[in-house]
Amino acid sequence: MASETDARKFPISDDGKFVRPPSTFTNKIEKGGKFEPEKDRYHLYVAYVCPWAGRTLIARNLKGLQDIVSVTVCSSRMDSKGWRFDDADPDFPGSELDPLYGSSHIRDLYFKAEPNFNGRFTVPVLWDKKLETIVNNESSEIIRIFNTAFNELLPEEYAKLDLYPEDLRGEIDSLNEWMYNDVNNGVYRSGFARSQEAYEGAVKGLFEGLDRTEKILADGSKTYLVGDRLTEADVRLFVTAIRFDVAYHGMFKCNIRNIRHGYPNINRWMKNLYWNNKSFSEPINFQHIKASYYHHPAYNPTGIHPVGPIPAIEAL
Ligand SMILES: N[C@@H](CCC(=O)N[C@@H](CS)C(=O)NCC(=O)O)C(=O)O
């Protein structure tokens, strides 16, 4: 794998495939552990463009953690040092300053946590204000932390919401596995492929994954993916589905079909979550999503981003 210094260049294998590196901070928050569940101790750094960060924002809302875990939104336009805060991209609306250290870039936090850090400077970042370090930078783990770690500090209605219920774990795990590879990461494997063959392999797998998802949701016009309850599986698919027509269809050449015309059941399921549940719609910023995906000099040198689709998501 080529070594990459510019944060906007993504890891590519010799045959042109996009290969997502594993996350590097994978601690838990738990009673009696290094990271104890406490109010006002943890801070989440995100970019609205990022679906992985989007998972954590939705889970934070669903679990009512807004007063327990604070959030900072950085600009959705990277530069050569990666994600930047408002002072490094002041013209970008809706981005914020780093309230903890006044950092200019997300990478400053990685170096604060680990001076010799040599991985990728990704969002989301779950930061510990007490020990001044990164707790976890893997969204699938952060949403599980949010699901359980703070339950004792939460009112009953939020504590009892379980996004990963014991009786559905087997089904959720097996769905997560192919859905991550084919769909959630499939859009990136299509968009960041550097050979025709790698792109075609990824995009075919992606649409097979969407076809499979469509069938699951068609079964009795299901409201949720697994069982009859909202689970993390819905959160994980939603963040990809909501970006699909707006960004992946065009920028990542995922254009065999789109969601609104090609997948009526995914569209119905997505619209229901977006329009009927504020936890899902609140962290969706279509302006950031478009501005960022189309802000890749290597893939879109003019930086012009498309006007459509209009509307970004259809009405119910
Ligand atoms: N496994 C990570 C992936 C996070 C990730 O790749 N985030 C992207 C933004 S969508 C990122 O920050 N990329 C910056 C880079 O790779 O330099 C997770 O799910 O949290």
The ligand as a Gaussian input file, in Angstrom:
#p B3LYP/6-31G(d) Opt

LIG

0 1
 N      -13.890000       3.251000      10.958000
 C      -14.101000       4.596000      11.122000
 C      -14.023000       5.319000       9.775000
 C      -14.140000       6.789000       9.921000
 C      -13.729000       7.513000       8.640000
 O      -13.123000       6.917000       7.736000
 N      -14.072000       8.790000       8.550000
 C      -13.710000       9.559000       7.370000
 C      -14.750000      10.601000       7.072000
 S      -16.224000       9.985000       6.366000
 C      -12.445000      10.327000       7.655000
 O      -12.358000      10.993000       8.657000
 N      -11.495000      10.261000       6.737000
 C      -10.309000      11.047000       6.833000
 C       -9.113000      10.322000       6.320000
 O       -9.155000       9.116000       6.092000
 O       -8.094000      11.010000       6.175000
 C      -15.444000       4.770000      11.787000
 O      -16.414000       4.112000      11.384000
 O      -15.536000       5.548000      12.722000

